[in-house]
Amino acid sequence: MPGLKRLYDECKISNKGIYNSLDKKLQGALDSFEKRQGAVTINKLEAFIKEVQAQSGNHITADAVTLPIADAQWVIDDLISP
């Protein structure tokens, strides 16, 4: 997700380990999506959302959590009801 990199570059994600963890979750979701594994993709995106929420106000600024969560939720919603 290019926006995730931008958030890290703008120091809205302050910890490289957190950034890498989130990026890895998104890459895993993309890999499962490309394999047409909808349920797996949803699970990986839900894990991504939970980590973003958990880091809100800690290693992710509170104002920066909305966009990545909304993007992930949009994909989940689209997979649930295409």
C-alpha positions as CSV (number, residue, x, y, z in Angstrom):
1,M,0.0,0.0,0.0
2,P,1.8,3.2,-1.2
3,G,-0.1,5.2,1.5
4,L,1.5,3.1,4.2
5,K,5.0,4.0,2.9
6,R,4.0,7.6,2.8
7,L,2.8,7.5,6.4
8,Y,6.2,6.0,7.4
9,D,8.1,8.6,5.4
10,E,6.1,11.3,7.1
11,C,6.9,9.9,10.5
12,K,3.3,9.2,11.2
13,I,4.4,5.6,11.7
14,S,7.3,6.1,14.0
15,N,8.7,2.6,14.3
16,K,10.3,0.7,11.3
17,G,9.4,-2.7,12.9
18,I,5.7,-1.7,13.0
19,Y,5.9,-0.5,9.5
20,N,7.5,-3.7,8.3
21,S,4.9,-5.8,10.2
22,L,2.0,-3.9,8.6
23,D,3.6,-4.1,5.2
24,K,4.1,-7.8,5.6
25,K,0.4,-8.3,6.5
26,L,-0.6,-6.3,3.4
27,Q,1.7,-8.3,1.2
28,G,0.3,-11.5,2.6
29,A,-3.3,-10.2,1.9
30,L,-2.3,-9.4,-1.7
31,D,-0.7,-12.8,-2.2
32,S,-3.8,-14.6,-1.0
33,F,-6.0,-12.3,-3.1
34,E,-4.0,-13.1,-6.2
35,K,-4.6,-16.8,-5.4
36,R,-8.4,-16.1,-5.1
37,Q,-8.4,-17.0,-1.4
38,G,-11.0,-14.5,-0.3
39,A,-11.5,-15.8,3.3
40,V,-7.7,-15.8,3.8
41,T,-7.4,-12.3,2.4
42,I,-10.1,-11.0,4.7
43,N,-8.4,-12.6,7.7
44,K,-5.1,-11.0,6.9
45,L,-6.8,-7.6,6.4
46,E,-8.6,-7.9,9.7
47,A,-5.3,-8.7,11.4
48,F,-3.8,-5.6,9.7
49,I,-6.7,-3.4,10.9
50,K,-6.3,-4.8,14.5
51,E,-2.6,-4.0,14.5
52,V,-3.2,-0.5,13.2
53,Q,-5.8,0.1,15.9
54,A,-3.5,-1.3,18.6
55,Q,-0.7,1.1,17.5
56,S,-2.9,4.1,17.3
57,G,-1.5,6.8,19.5
58,N,1.6,4.7,20.1
59,H,3.7,4.1,17.0
60,I,1.1,5.4,14.6
61,T,-0.3,8.9,15.1
62,A,-3.9,9.0,16.0
63,D,-4.7,11.1,12.9
64,A,-3.0,8.6,10.6
65,V,-5.0,5.5,11.4
66,T,-8.2,6.4,9.5
67,L,-7.0,6.0,5.9
68,P,-5.3,2.5,6.2
69,I,-8.2,1.1,8.1
70,A,-10.7,2.6,5.7
71,D,-8.8,1.2,2.7
72,A,-8.5,-2.3,4.2
73,Q,-12.2,-2.3,5.2
74,W,-13.2,-1.2,1.7
75,V,-11.4,-4.3,0.3
76,I,-13.0,-6.6,2.9
77,D,-16.5,-5.2,2.1
78,D,-15.9,-5.7,-1.6
79,L,-14.8,-9.3,-1.1
80,I,-17.9,-10.0,1.1
81,S,-20.4,-8.6,-1.3
82,P,-18.9,-8.3,-4.8
